[in-house]
Amino acid sequence: MRIARNFIILFILFFSSCDSWLQDIGLKDIKRIDGPCTILLVDGTVIETPHSLEVTIRTEAITYRDENGKLWSLFREEYESYSCQ
């Protein structure tokens, strides 16, 4: 029982430290980018957020929180670019 528990702990620690590897093989589809961030929309509007972004690797959709903590999502065709500090 103790060996199994230790194995599970090591397994979790190993895979939690392998984010890029999990992304490469398609098991992790979300990339988190620390903020503050700026998003440039297709219409020229600039969105600034003090929070982090989450980008879906497969669809390139962005999820972010505004200054009030409200959650928003943008699809790839809605934004031109984004940058974070």
N, CA, C and O atoms as a Maestro MAE file, in Angstrom:
{
 s_m_m2io_version
 :::
 2.0.0
}

f_m_ct {
 s_m_title
 :::
 protein
 m_atom[340] {
  # First column is atom index #
  i_m_mmod_type
  r_m_x_coord
  r_m_y_coord
  r_m_z_coord
  i_m_residue_number
  s_m_chain_name
  s_m_pdb_residue_name
  s_m_pdb_atom_name
  i_m_atomic_number
  :::
  1 25 0.821 -1.192 0.000 1 A "MET " " N  " 7
  2 3 0.000 0.000 0.000 1 A "MET " " CA " 6
  3 2 0.868 1.260 0.000 1 A "MET " " C  " 6
  4 15 0.598 2.216 -0.728 1 A "MET " " O  " 8
  5 25 1.893 1.243 0.813 2 A "ARG " " N  " 7
  6 3 2.784 2.395 0.905 2 A "ARG " " CA " 6
  7 2 3.557 2.596 -0.397 2 A "ARG " " C  " 6
  8 15 3.777 3.730 -0.821 2 A "ARG " " O  " 8
  9 25 3.964 1.510 -1.024 3 A "ILE " " N  " 7
  10 3 4.688 1.598 -2.294 3 A "ILE " " CA " 6
  11 2 3.783 2.177 -3.375 3 A "ILE " " C  " 6
  12 15 4.215 3.013 -4.168 3 A "ILE " " O  " 8
  13 25 2.543 1.741 -3.406 4 A "ALA " " N  " 7
  14 3 1.593 2.249 -4.403 4 A "ALA " " CA " 6
  15 2 1.358 3.747 -4.204 4 A "ALA " " C  " 6
  16 15 1.305 4.502 -5.175 4 A "ALA " " O  " 8
  17 25 1.219 4.167 -2.972 5 A "ARG " " N  " 7
  18 3 1.006 5.592 -2.695 5 A "ARG " " CA " 6
  19 2 2.215 6.414 -3.131 5 A "ARG " " C  " 6
  20 15 2.058 7.470 -3.744 5 A "ARG " " O  " 8
  21 25 3.415 5.941 -2.820 6 A "ASN " " N  " 7
  22 3 4.630 6.641 -3.235 6 A "ASN " " CA " 6
  23 2 4.744 6.698 -4.756 6 A "ASN " " C  " 6
  24 15 5.157 7.715 -5.313 6 A "ASN " " O  " 8
  25 25 4.379 5.610 -5.424 7 A "PHE " " N  " 7
  26 3 4.417 5.576 -6.883 7 A "PHE " " CA " 6
  27 2 3.453 6.601 -7.472 7 A "PHE " " C  " 6
  28 15 3.795 7.304 -8.423 7 A "PHE " " O  " 8
  29 25 2.271 6.685 -6.918 8 A "ILE " " N  " 7
  30 3 1.273 7.641 -7.411 8 A "ILE " " CA " 6
  31 2 1.767 9.073 -7.211 8 A "ILE " " C  " 6
  32 15 1.608 9.910 -8.100 8 A "ILE " " O  " 8
  33 25 2.357 9.357 -6.070 9 A "ILE " " N  " 7
  34 3 2.882 10.699 -5.807 9 A "ILE " " CA " 6
  35 2 3.993 11.039 -6.796 9 A "ILE " " C  " 6
  36 15 4.012 12.137 -7.352 9 A "ILE " " O  " 8
  37 25 4.908 10.114 -7.016 10 A "LEU " " N  " 7
  38 3 5.986 10.346 -7.980 10 A "LEU " " CA " 6
  39 2 5.444 10.517 -9.393 10 A "LEU " " C  " 6
  40 15 5.931 11.357 -10.150 10 A "LEU " " O  " 8
  41 25 4.450 9.732 -9.746 11 A "PHE " " N  " 7
  42 3 3.827 9.811 -11.066 11 A "PHE " " CA " 6
  43 2 3.206 11.192 -11.286 11 A "PHE " " C  " 6
  44 15 3.383 11.794 -12.345 11 A "PHE " " O  " 8
  45 25 2.486 11.687 -10.295 12 A "ILE " " N  " 7
  46 3 1.851 13.006 -10.393 12 A "ILE " " CA " 6
  47 2 2.906 14.104 -10.479 12 A "ILE " " C  " 6
  48 15 2.784 15.013 -11.299 12 A "ILE " " O  " 8
  49 25 3.931 14.030 -9.648 13 A "LEU " " N  " 7
  50 3 4.991 15.034 -9.687 13 A "LEU " " CA " 6
  51 2 5.713 15.036 -11.025 13 A "LEU " " C  " 6
  52 15 6.027 16.098 -11.562 13 A "LEU " " O  " 8
  53 25 5.975 13.855 -11.562 14 A "PHE " " N  " 7
  54 3 6.665 13.753 -12.845 14 A "PHE " " CA " 6
  55 2 5.851 14.391 -13.955 14 A "PHE " " C  " 6
  56 15 6.379 15.195 -14.723 14 A "PHE " " O  " 8
  57 25 4.578 14.049 -14.053 15 A "PHE " " N  " 7
  58 3 3.762 14.565 -15.144 15 A "PHE " " CA " 6
  59 2 3.365 16.024 -14.960 15 A "PHE " " C  " 6
  60 15 3.102 16.712 -15.946 15 A "PHE " " O  " 8
  61 25 3.316 16.508 -13.733 16 A "SER " " N  " 7
  62 3 3.008 17.928 -13.542 16 A "SER " " CA " 6
  63 2 4.184 18.800 -13.948 16 A "SER " " C  " 6
  64 15 4.003 19.985 -14.231 16 A "SER " " O  " 8
  65 25 5.383 18.238 -13.982 17 A "SER " " N  " 7
  66 3 6.559 19.002 -14.399 17 A "SER " " CA " 6
  67 2 6.845 18.863 -15.886 17 A "SER " " C  " 6
  68 15 7.844 19.393 -16.371 17 A "SER " " O  " 8
  69 25 6.001 18.172 -16.606 18 A "CYS " " N  " 7
  70 3 6.221 17.910 -18.031 18 A "CYS " " CA " 6
  71 2 5.178 18.597 -18.901 18 A "CYS " " C  " 6
  72 15 4.657 17.992 -19.838 18 A "CYS " " O  " 8
  73 25 4.872 19.844 -18.602 19 A "ASP " " N  " 7
  74 3 3.826 20.545 -19.345 19 A "ASP " " CA " 6
  75 2 4.081 20.564 -20.843 19 A "ASP " " C  " 6
  76 15 3.181 20.260 -21.625 19 A "ASP " " O  " 8
  77 25 5.290 20.916 -21.254 20 A "SER " " N  " 7
  78 3 5.550 21.006 -22.694 20 A "SER " " CA " 6
  79 2 5.466 19.632 -23.346 20 A "SER " " C  " 6
  80 15 5.007 19.514 -24.482 20 A "SER " " O  " 8
  81 25 5.896 18.610 -22.651 21 A "TRP " " N  " 7
  82 3 5.814 17.253 -23.196 21 A "TRP " " CA " 6
  83 2 4.365 16.819 -23.346 21 A "TRP " " C  " 6
  84 15 3.994 16.212 -24.351 21 A "TRP " " O  " 8
  85 25 3.546 17.131 -22.348 22 A "LEU " " N  " 7
  86 3 2.121 16.796 -22.431 22 A "LEU " " CA " 6
  87 2 1.446 17.565 -23.561 22 A "LEU " " C  " 6
  88 15 0.551 17.033 -24.218 22 A "LEU " " O  " 8
  89 25 1.860 18.808 -23.796 23 A "GLN " " N  " 7
  90 3 1.319 19.571 -24.918 23 A "GLN " " CA " 6
  91 2 1.750 18.953 -26.241 23 A "GLN " " C  " 6
  92 15 0.953 18.865 -27.175 23 A "GLN " " O  " 8
  93 25 2.998 18.527 -26.325 24 A "ASP " " N  " 7
  94 3 3.515 17.934 -27.564 24 A "ASP " " CA " 6
  95 2 2.754 16.690 -27.974 24 A "ASP " " C  " 6
  96 15 2.527 16.474 -29.165 24 A "ASP " " O  " 8
  97 25 2.357 15.870 -27.020 25 A "ILE " " N  " 7
  98 3 1.656 14.636 -27.378 25 A "ILE " " CA " 6
  99 2 0.140 14.807 -27.361 25 A "ILE " " C  " 6
  100 15 -0.600 13.846 -27.569 25 A "ILE " " O  " 8
  101 25 -0.321 16.037 -27.114 26 A "GLY " " N  " 7
  102 3 -1.745 16.328 -27.218 26 A "GLY " " CA " 6
  103 2 -2.574 16.048 -25.982 26 A "GLY " " C  " 6
  104 15 -3.803 16.045 -26.061 26 A "GLY " " O  " 8
  105 25 -1.944 15.812 -24.842 27 A "LEU " " N  " 7
  106 3 -2.702 15.542 -23.621 27 A "LEU " " CA " 6
  107 2 -3.042 16.814 -22.854 27 A "LEU " " C  " 6
  108 15 -3.920 16.807 -21.991 27 A "LEU " " O  " 8
  109 25 -2.354 17.895 -23.166 28 A "LYS " " N  " 7
  110 3 -2.650 19.170 -22.511 28 A "LYS " " CA " 6
  111 2 -2.891 20.199 -23.607 28 A "LYS " " C  " 6
  112 15 -2.026 20.436 -24.449 28 A "LYS " " O  " 8
  113 25 -4.069 20.804 -23.590 29 A "ASP " " N  " 7
  114 3 -4.465 21.692 -24.677 29 A "ASP " " CA " 6
  115 2 -4.510 23.158 -24.266 29 A "ASP " " C  " 6
  116 15 -4.848 24.009 -25.087 29 A "ASP " " O  " 8
  117 25 -4.182 23.472 -23.028 30 A "ILE " " N  " 7
  118 3 -4.266 24.843 -22.535 30 A "ILE " " CA " 6
  119 2 -2.868 25.351 -22.193 30 A "ILE " " C  " 6
  120 15 -2.107 24.688 -21.488 30 A "ILE " " O  " 8
  121 25 -2.547 26.534 -22.703 31 A "LYS " " N  " 7
  122 3 -1.286 27.185 -22.363 31 A "LYS " " CA " 6
  123 2 -1.626 28.416 -21.536 31 A "LYS " " C  " 6
  124 15 -2.396 29.267 -21.982 31 A "LYS " " O  " 8
  125 25 -1.068 28.520 -20.347 32 A "ARG " " N  " 7
  126 3 -1.326 29.666 -19.462 32 A "ARG " " CA " 6
  127 2 -0.164 30.641 -19.591 32 A "ARG " " C  " 6
  128 15 1.001 30.253 -19.507 32 A "ARG " " O  " 8
  129 25 -0.501 31.922 -19.799 33 A "ILE " " N  " 7
  130 3 0.506 32.960 -19.955 33 A "ILE " " CA " 6
  131 2 0.258 34.005 -18.873 33 A "ILE " " C  " 6
  132 15 -0.826 34.584 -18.799 33 A "ILE " " O  " 8
  133 25 1.263 34.246 -18.035 34 A "ASP " " N  " 7
  134 3 1.121 35.184 -16.924 34 A "ASP " " CA " 6
  135 2 0.963 36.618 -17.417 34 A "ASP " " C  " 6
  136 15 1.607 37.031 -18.381 34 A "ASP " " O  " 8
  137 25 0.100 37.365 -16.744 35 A "GLY " " N  " 7
  138 3 -0.198 38.743 -17.110 35 A "GLY " " CA " 6
  139 2 0.678 39.725 -16.384 35 A "GLY " " C  " 6
  140 15 1.560 39.335 -15.618 35 A "GLY " " O  " 8
  141 25 0.445 40.979 -16.615 36 A "PRO " " N  " 7
  142 3 -0.641 41.601 -17.359 36 A "PRO " " CA " 6
  143 2 -0.488 41.379 -18.861 36 A "PRO " " C  " 6
  144 15 0.617 41.172 -19.363 36 A "PRO " " O  " 8
  145 25 -1.621 41.425 -19.571 37 A "CYS " " N  " 7
  146 3 -1.624 41.125 -20.998 37 A "CYS " " CA " 6
  147 2 -2.423 42.164 -21.776 37 A "CYS " " C  " 6
  148 15 -3.312 42.828 -21.241 37 A "CYS " " O  " 8
  149 25 -2.080 42.280 -23.049 38 A "THR " " N  " 7
  150 3 -2.778 43.159 -23.975 38 A "THR " " CA " 6
  151 2 -3.229 42.329 -25.161 38 A "THR " " C  " 6
  152 15 -2.453 41.551 -25.716 38 A "THR " " O  " 8
  153 25 -4.491 42.497 -25.551 39 A "ILE " " N  " 7
  154 3 -5.057 41.770 -26.687 39 A "ILE " " CA " 6
  155 2 -5.510 42.801 -27.713 39 A "ILE " " C  " 6
  156 15 -6.242 43.733 -27.379 39 A "ILE " " O  " 8
  157 25 -5.075 42.637 -28.962 40 A "LEU " " N  " 7
  158 3 -5.489 43.520 -30.045 40 A "LEU " " CA " 6
  159 2 -6.567 42.813 -30.851 40 A "LEU " " C  " 6
  160 15 -6.325 41.758 -31.438 40 A "LEU " " O  " 8
  161 25 -7.764 43.402 -30.877 41 A "LEU " " N  " 7
  162 3 -8.878 42.813 -31.614 41 A "LEU " " CA " 6
  163 2 -8.792 43.180 -33.092 41 A "LEU " " C  " 6
  164 15 -8.086 44.117 -33.467 41 A "LEU " " O  " 8
  165 25 -9.509 42.442 -33.920 42 A "VAL " " N  " 7
  166 3 -9.517 42.653 -35.365 42 A "VAL " " CA " 6
  167 2 -9.991 44.064 -35.718 42 A "VAL " " C  " 6
  168 15 -9.501 44.657 -36.679 42 A "VAL " " O  " 8
  169 25 -10.929 44.601 -34.956 43 A "ASP " " N  " 7
  170 3 -11.466 45.938 -35.248 43 A "ASP " " CA " 6
  171 2 -10.581 47.073 -34.726 43 A "ASP " " C  " 6
  172 15 -10.945 48.243 -34.846 43 A "ASP " " O  " 8
  173 25 -9.416 46.736 -34.144 44 A "GLY " " N  " 7
  174 3 -8.481 47.740 -33.648 44 A "GLY " " CA " 6
  175 2 -8.609 48.042 -32.169 44 A "GLY " " C  " 6
  176 15 -7.769 48.750 -31.615 44 A "GLY " " O  " 8
  177 25 -9.629 47.530 -31.522 45 A "THR " " N  " 7
  178 3 -9.816 47.729 -30.088 45 A "THR " " CA " 6
  179 2 -8.712 47.006 -29.319 45 A "THR " " C  " 6
  180 15 -8.313 45.898 -29.678 45 A "THR " " O  " 8
  181 25 -8.229 47.644 -28.264 46 A "VAL " " N  " 7
  182 3 -7.199 47.044 -27.417 46 A "VAL " " CA " 6
  183 2 -7.822 46.689 -26.077 46 A "VAL " " C  " 6
  184 15 -8.466 47.524 -25.442 46 A "VAL " " O  " 8
  185 25 -7.628 45.453 -25.651 47 A "ILE " " N  " 7
  186 3 -8.102 44.992 -24.346 47 A "ILE " " CA " 6
  187 2 -6.876 44.774 -23.467 47 A "ILE " " C  " 6
  188 15 -5.946 44.066 -23.852 47 A "ILE " " O  " 8
  189 25 -6.881 45.381 -22.293 48 A "GLU " " N  " 7
  190 3 -5.800 45.178 -21.335 48 A "GLU " " CA " 6
  191 2 -6.364 44.468 -20.117 48 A "GLU " " C  " 6
  192 15 -7.426 44.827 -19.609 48 A "GLU " " O  " 8
  193 25 -5.650 43.469 -19.660 49 A "THR " " N  " 7
  194 3 -6.069 42.733 -18.475 49 A "THR " " CA " 6
  195 2 -4.878 42.574 -17.534 49 A "THR " " C  " 6
  196 15 -3.775 42.266 -17.984 49 A "THR " " O  " 8
  197 25 -5.085 42.778 -16.242 50 A "PRO " " N  " 7
  198 3 -4.005 42.586 -15.285 50 A "PRO " " CA " 6
  199 2 -3.773 41.106 -14.959 50 A "PRO " " C  " 6
  200 15 -2.812 40.753 -14.276 50 A "PRO " " O  " 8
  201 25 -4.656 40.262 -15.453 51 A "HIS " " N  " 7
  202 3 -4.607 38.832 -15.141 51 A "HIS " " CA " 6
  203 2 -3.917 38.034 -16.249 51 A "HIS " " C  " 6
  204 15 -3.523 38.586 -17.277 51 A "HIS " " O  " 8
  205 25 -3.782 36.759 -16.025 52 A "SER " " N  " 7
  206 3 -3.184 35.849 -16.997 52 A "SER " " CA " 6
  207 2 -4.170 35.502 -18.103 52 A "SER " " C  " 6
  208 15 -5.378 35.692 -17.966 52 A "SER " " O  " 8
  209 25 -3.626 34.991 -19.202 53 A "LEU " " N  " 7
  210 3 -4.438 34.471 -20.299 53 A "LEU " " CA " 6
  211 2 -4.334 32.960 -20.312 53 A "LEU " " C  " 6
  212 15 -3.325 32.394 -19.890 53 A "LEU " " O  " 8
  213 25 -5.373 32.312 -20.794 54 A "GLU " " N  " 7
  214 3 -5.305 30.889 -21.106 54 A "GLU " " CA " 6
  215 2 -5.628 30.755 -22.580 54 A "GLU " " C  " 6
  216 15 -6.673 31.213 -23.041 54 A "GLU " " O  " 8
  217 25 -4.723 30.123 -23.322 55 A "VAL " " N  " 7
  218 3 -4.885 29.969 -24.760 55 A "VAL " " CA " 6
  219 2 -5.058 28.490 -25.060 55 A "VAL " " C  " 6
  220 15 -4.234 27.667 -24.662 55 A "VAL " " O  " 8
  221 25 -6.134 28.155 -25.763 56 A "THR " " N  " 7
  222 3 -6.347 26.783 -26.203 56 A "THR " " CA " 6
  223 2 -5.441 26.544 -27.401 56 A "THR " " C  " 6
  224 15 -5.563 27.232 -28.415 56 A "THR " " O  " 8
  225 25 -4.550 25.596 -27.300 57 A "ILE " " N  " 7
  226 3 -3.555 25.362 -28.334 57 A "ILE " " CA " 6
  227 2 -4.202 24.946 -29.651 57 A "ILE " " C  " 6
  228 15 -3.807 25.428 -30.712 57 A "ILE " " O  " 8
  229 25 -5.164 24.081 -29.594 58 A "ARG " " N  " 7
  230 3 -5.784 23.544 -30.810 58 A "ARG " " CA " 6
  231 2 -6.586 24.598 -31.562 58 A "ARG " " C  " 6
  232 15 -6.458 24.711 -32.781 58 A "ARG " " O  " 8
  233 25 -7.410 25.371 -30.861 59 A "THR " " N  " 7
  234 3 -8.288 26.344 -31.521 59 A "THR " " CA " 6
  235 2 -7.768 27.776 -31.436 59 A "THR " " C  " 6
  236 15 -8.281 28.659 -32.123 59 A "THR " " O  " 8
  237 25 -6.757 28.017 -30.603 60 A "GLU " " N  " 7
  238 3 -6.175 29.340 -30.366 60 A "GLU " " CA " 6
  239 2 -7.168 30.324 -29.747 60 A "GLU " " C  " 6
  240 15 -6.984 31.536 -29.864 60 A "GLU " " O  " 8
  241 25 -8.204 29.829 -29.099 61 A "ALA " " N  " 7
  242 3 -9.146 30.688 -28.376 61 A "ALA " " CA " 6
  243 2 -8.471 31.199 -27.104 61 A "ALA " " C  " 6
  244 15 -7.709 30.477 -26.460 61 A "ALA " " O  " 8
  245 25 -8.757 32.444 -26.753 62 A "ILE " " N  " 7
  246 3 -8.185 33.070 -25.561 62 A "ILE " " CA " 6
  247 2 -9.279 33.215 -24.511 62 A "ILE " " C  " 6
  248 15 -10.396 33.631 -24.819 62 A "ILE " " O  " 8
  249 25 -8.952 32.872 -23.278 63 A "THR " " N  " 7
  250 3 -9.836 33.123 -22.149 63 A "THR " " CA " 6
  251 2 -9.091 34.046 -21.195 63 A "THR " " C  " 6
  252 15 -7.928 33.809 -20.869 63 A "THR " " O  " 8
  253 25 -9.770 35.098 -20.750 64 A "TYR " " N  " 7
  254 3 -9.143 36.066 -19.850 64 A "TYR " " CA " 6
  255 2 -10.183 36.628 -18.888 64 A "TYR " " C  " 6
  256 15 -11.386 36.466 -19.089 64 A "TYR " " O  " 8
  257 25 -9.701 37.288 -17.845 65 A "ARG " " N  " 7
  258 3 -10.577 37.965 -16.888 65 A "ARG " " CA " 6
  259 2 -10.356 39.471 -17.015 65 A "ARG " " C  " 6
  260 15 -9.231 39.941 -17.180 65 A "ARG " " O  " 8
  261 25 -11.459 40.212 -16.934 66 A "ASP " " N  " 7
  262 3 -11.335 41.669 -16.969 66 A "ASP " " CA " 6
  263 2 -10.995 42.199 -15.577 66 A "ASP " " C  " 6
  264 15 -10.769 41.423 -14.647 66 A "ASP " " O  " 8
  265 25 -10.960 43.521 -15.442 67 A "GLU " " N  " 7
  266 3 -10.584 44.152 -14.170 67 A "GLU " " CA " 6
  267 2 -11.524 43.775 -13.035 67 A "GLU " " C  " 6
  268 15 -11.125 43.769 -11.870 67 A "GLU " " O  " 8
  269 25 -12.780 43.458 -13.372 68 A "ASN " " N  " 7
  270 3 -13.777 43.085 -12.364 68 A "ASN " " CA " 6
  271 2 -13.805 41.590 -12.071 68 A "ASN " " C  " 6
  272 15 -14.598 41.132 -11.248 68 A "ASN " " O  " 8
  273 25 -12.942 40.829 -12.740 69 A "GLY " " N  " 7
  274 3 -12.891 39.392 -12.526 69 A "GLY " " CA " 6
  275 2 -13.842 38.592 -13.399 69 A "GLY " " C  " 6
  276 15 -13.927 37.371 -13.267 69 A "GLY " " O  " 8
  277 25 -14.562 39.273 -14.296 70 A "LYS " " N  " 7
  278 3 -15.496 38.578 -15.189 70 A "LYS " " CA " 6
  279 2 -14.712 37.827 -16.263 70 A "LYS " " C  " 6
  280 15 -13.748 38.347 -16.823 70 A "LYS " " O  " 8
  281 25 -15.140 36.605 -16.539 71 A "LEU " " N  " 7
  282 3 -14.457 35.733 -17.496 71 A "LEU " " CA " 6
  283 2 -14.965 35.986 -18.914 71 A "LEU " " C  " 6
  284 15 -16.171 36.061 -19.150 71 A "LEU " " O  " 8
  285 25 -14.019 36.116 -19.859 72 A "TRP " " N  " 7
  286 3 -14.343 36.364 -21.260 72 A "TRP " " CA " 6
  287 2 -13.563 35.392 -22.137 72 A "TRP " " C  " 6
  288 15 -12.492 34.919 -21.756 72 A "TRP " " O  " 8
  289 25 -14.110 35.099 -23.316 73 A "SER " " N  " 7
  290 3 -13.418 34.257 -24.295 73 A "SER " " CA " 6
  291 2 -13.459 34.926 -25.657 73 A "SER " " C  " 6
  292 15 -14.450 35.553 -26.031 73 A "SER " " O  " 8
  293 25 -12.364 34.782 -26.390 74 A "LEU " " N  " 7
  294 3 -12.265 35.299 -27.749 74 A "LEU " " CA " 6
  295 2 -11.818 34.172 -28.668 74 A "LEU " " C  " 6
  296 15 -10.876 33.443 -28.355 74 A "LEU " " O  " 8
  297 25 -12.489 34.032 -29.795 75 A "PHE " " N  " 7
  298 3 -12.065 33.043 -30.783 75 A "PHE " " CA " 6
  299 2 -10.979 33.647 -31.670 75 A "PHE " " C  " 6
  300 15 -10.830 34.868 -31.725 75 A "PHE " " O  " 8
  301 25 -10.234 32.809 -32.352 76 A "ARG " " N  " 7
  302 3 -9.080 33.251 -33.141 76 A "ARG " " CA " 6
  303 2 -9.447 34.321 -34.172 76 A "ARG " " C  " 6
  304 15 -8.661 35.239 -34.409 76 A "ARG " " O  " 8
  305 25 -10.606 34.219 -34.776 77 A "GLU " " N  " 7
  306 3 -10.997 35.201 -35.792 77 A "GLU " " CA " 6
  307 2 -11.397 36.556 -35.188 77 A "GLU " " C  " 6
  308 15 -11.611 37.518 -35.925 77 A "GLU " " O  " 8
  309 25 -11.497 36.637 -33.862 78 A "GLU " " N  " 7
  310 3 -11.888 37.884 -33.202 78 A "GLU " " CA " 6
  311 2 -10.697 38.742 -32.770 78 A "GLU " " C  " 6
  312 15 -10.863 39.933 -32.505 78 A "GLU " " O  " 8
  313 25 -9.494 38.153 -32.694 79 A "TYR " " N  " 7
  314 3 -8.336 38.934 -32.271 79 A "TYR " " CA " 6
  315 2 -7.204 38.798 -33.282 79 A "TYR " " C  " 6
  316 15 -7.091 37.808 -34.004 79 A "TYR " " O  " 8
  317 25 -6.366 39.842 -33.301 80 A "GLU " " N  " 7
  318 3 -5.231 39.852 -34.212 80 A "GLU " " CA " 6
  319 2 -3.973 39.320 -33.530 80 A "GLU " " C  " 6
  320 15 -3.233 38.522 -34.104 80 A "GLU " " O  " 8
  321 25 -3.743 39.774 -32.294 81 A "SER " " N  " 7
  322 3 -2.548 39.347 -31.567 81 A "SER " " CA " 6
  323 2 -2.750 39.566 -30.069 81 A "SER " " C  " 6
  324 15 -3.720 40.189 -29.636 81 A "SER " " O  " 8
  325 25 -1.813 39.041 -29.298 82 A "TYR " " N  " 7
  326 3 -1.796 39.271 -27.853 82 A "TYR " " CA " 6
  327 2 -0.351 39.286 -27.391 82 A "TYR " " C  " 6
  328 15 0.524 38.688 -28.017 82 A "TYR " " O  " 8
  329 25 -0.116 39.977 -26.291 83 A "SER " " N  " 7
  330 3 1.220 39.986 -25.698 83 A "SER " " CA " 6
  331 2 1.078 40.115 -24.187 83 A "SER " " C  " 6
  332 15 0.153 40.753 -23.684 83 A "SER " " O  " 8
  333 25 1.998 39.507 -23.489 84 A "CYS " " N  " 7
  334 3 1.990 39.534 -22.025 84 A "CYS " " CA " 6
  335 2 3.386 39.882 -21.531 84 A "CYS " " C  " 6
  336 15 4.386 39.580 -22.182 84 A "CYS " " O  " 8
  337 25 3.436 40.520 -20.371 85 A "GLN " " N  " 7
  338 3 4.735 40.925 -19.827 85 A "GLN " " CA " 6
  339 2 5.343 39.881 -18.968 85 A "GLN " " C  " 6
  340 15 6.437 40.076 -18.439 85 A "GLN " " O  " 8
  :::
 }
 m_bond[339] {
  # First column is bond index #
  i_m_from
  i_m_to
  i_m_order
  :::
  1 1 2 1
  2 2 3 1
  3 3 4 2
  4 3 5 1
  5 5 6 1
  6 6 7 1
  7 7 8 2
  8 7 9 1
  9 9 10 1
  10 10 11 1
  11 11 12 2
  12 11 13 1
  13 13 14 1
  14 14 15 1
  15 15 16 2
  16 15 17 1
  17 17 18 1
  18 18 19 1
  19 19 20 2
  20 19 21 1
  21 21 22 1
  22 22 23 1
  23 23 24 2
  24 23 25 1
  25 25 26 1
  26 26 27 1
  27 27 28 2
  28 27 29 1
  29 29 30 1
  30 30 31 1
  31 31 32 2
  32 31 33 1
  33 33 34 1
  34 34 35 1
  35 35 36 2
  36 35 37 1
  37 37 38 1
  38 38 39 1
  39 39 40 2
  40 39 41 1
  41 41 42 1
  42 42 43 1
  43 43 44 2
  44 43 45 1
  45 45 46 1
  46 46 47 1
  47 47 48 2
  48 47 49 1
  49 49 50 1
  50 50 51 1
  51 51 52 2
  52 51 53 1
  53 53 54 1
  54 54 55 1
  55 55 56 2
  56 55 57 1
  57 57 58 1
  58 58 59 1
  59 59 60 2
  60 59 61 1
  61 61 62 1
  62 62 63 1
  63 63 64 2
  64 63 65 1
  65 65 66 1
  66 66 67 1
  67 67 68 2
  68 67 69 1
  69 69 70 1
  70 70 71 1
  71 71 72 2
  72 71 73 1
  73 73 74 1
  74 74 75 1
  75 75 76 2
  76 75 77 1
  77 77 78 1
  78 78 79 1
  79 79 80 2
  80 79 81 1
  81 81 82 1
  82 82 83 1
  83 83 84 2
  84 83 85 1
  85 85 86 1
  86 86 87 1
  87 87 88 2
  88 87 89 1
  89 89 90 1
  90 90 91 1
  91 91 92 2
  92 91 93 1
  93 93 94 1
  94 94 95 1
  95 95 96 2
  96 95 97 1
  97 97 98 1
  98 98 99 1
  99 99 100 2
  100 99 101 1
  101 101 102 1
  102 102 103 1
  103 103 104 2
  104 103 105 1
  105 105 106 1
  106 106 107 1
  107 107 108 2
  108 107 109 1
  109 109 110 1
  110 110 111 1
  111 111 112 2
  112 111 113 1
  113 113 114 1
  114 114 115 1
  115 115 116 2
  116 115 117 1
  117 117 118 1
  118 118 119 1
  119 119 120 2
  120 119 121 1
  121 121 122 1
  122 122 123 1
  123 123 124 2
  124 123 125 1
  125 125 126 1
  126 126 127 1
  127 127 128 2
  128 127 129 1
  129 129 130 1
  130 130 131 1
  131 131 132 2
  132 131 133 1
  133 133 134 1
  134 134 135 1
  135 135 136 2
  136 135 137 1
  137 137 138 1
  138 138 139 1
  139 139 140 2
  140 139 141 1
  141 141 142 1
  142 142 143 1
  143 143 144 2
  144 143 145 1
  145 145 146 1
  146 146 147 1
  147 147 148 2
  148 147 149 1
  149 149 150 1
  150 150 151 1
  151 151 152 2
  152 151 153 1
  153 153 154 1
  154 154 155 1
  155 155 156 2
  156 155 157 1
  157 157 158 1
  158 158 159 1
  159 159 160 2
  160 159 161 1
  161 161 162 1
  162 162 163 1
  163 163 164 2
  164 163 165 1
  165 165 166 1
  166 166 167 1
  167 167 168 2
  168 167 169 1
  169 169 170 1
  170 170 171 1
  171 171 172 2
  172 171 173 1
  173 173 174 1
  174 174 175 1
  175 175 176 2
  176 175 177 1
  177 177 178 1
  178 178 179 1
  179 179 180 2
  180 179 181 1
  181 181 182 1
  182 182 183 1
  183 183 184 2
  184 183 185 1
  185 185 186 1
  186 186 187 1
  187 187 188 2
  188 187 189 1
  189 189 190 1
  190 190 191 1
  191 191 192 2
  192 191 193 1
  193 193 194 1
  194 194 195 1
  195 195 196 2
  196 195 197 1
  197 197 198 1
  198 198 199 1
  199 199 200 2
  200 199 201 1
  201 201 202 1
  202 202 203 1
  203 203 204 2
  204 203 205 1
  205 205 206 1
  206 206 207 1
  207 207 208 2
  208 207 209 1
  209 209 210 1
  210 210 211 1
  211 211 212 2
  212 211 213 1
  213 213 214 1
  214 214 215 1
  215 215 216 2
  216 215 217 1
  217 217 218 1
  218 218 219 1
  219 219 220 2
  220 219 221 1
  221 221 222 1
  222 222 223 1
  223 223 224 2
  224 223 225 1
  225 225 226 1
  226 226 227 1
  227 227 228 2
  228 227 229 1
  229 229 230 1
  230 230 231 1
  231 231 232 2
  232 231 233 1
  233 233 234 1
  234 234 235 1
  235 235 236 2
  236 235 237 1
  237 237 238 1
  238 238 239 1
  239 239 240 2
  240 239 241 1
  241 241 242 1
  242 242 243 1
  243 243 244 2
  244 243 245 1
  245 245 246 1
  246 246 247 1
  247 247 248 2
  248 247 249 1
  249 249 250 1
  250 250 251 1
  251 251 252 2
  252 251 253 1
  253 253 254 1
  254 254 255 1
  255 255 256 2
  256 255 257 1
  257 257 258 1
  258 258 259 1
  259 259 260 2
  260 259 261 1
  261 261 262 1
  262 262 263 1
  263 263 264 2
  264 263 265 1
  265 265 266 1
  266 266 267 1
  267 267 268 2
  268 267 269 1
  269 269 270 1
  270 270 271 1
  271 271 272 2
  272 271 273 1
  273 273 274 1
  274 274 275 1
  275 275 276 2
  276 275 277 1
  277 277 278 1
  278 278 279 1
  279 279 280 2
  280 279 281 1
  281 281 282 1
  282 282 283 1
  283 283 284 2
  284 283 285 1
  285 285 286 1
  286 286 287 1
  287 287 288 2
  288 287 289 1
  289 289 290 1
  290 290 291 1
  291 291 292 2
  292 291 293 1
  293 293 294 1
  294 294 295 1
  295 295 296 2
  296 295 297 1
  297 297 298 1
  298 298 299 1
  299 299 300 2
  300 299 301 1
  301 301 302 1
  302 302 303 1
  303 303 304 2
  304 303 305 1
  305 305 306 1
  306 306 307 1
  307 307 308 2
  308 307 309 1
  309 309 310 1
  310 310 311 1
  311 311 312 2
  312 311 313 1
  313 313 314 1
  314 314 315 1
  315 315 316 2
  316 315 317 1
  317 317 318 1
  318 318 319 1
  319 319 320 2
  320 319 321 1
  321 321 322 1
  322 322 323 1
  323 323 324 2
  324 323 325 1
  325 325 326 1
  326 326 327 1
  327 327 328 2
  328 327 329 1
  329 329 330 1
  330 330 331 1
  331 331 332 2
  332 331 333 1
  333 333 334 1
  334 334 335 1
  335 335 336 2
  336 335 337 1
  337 337 338 1
  338 338 339 1
  339 339 340 2
  :::
 }
}
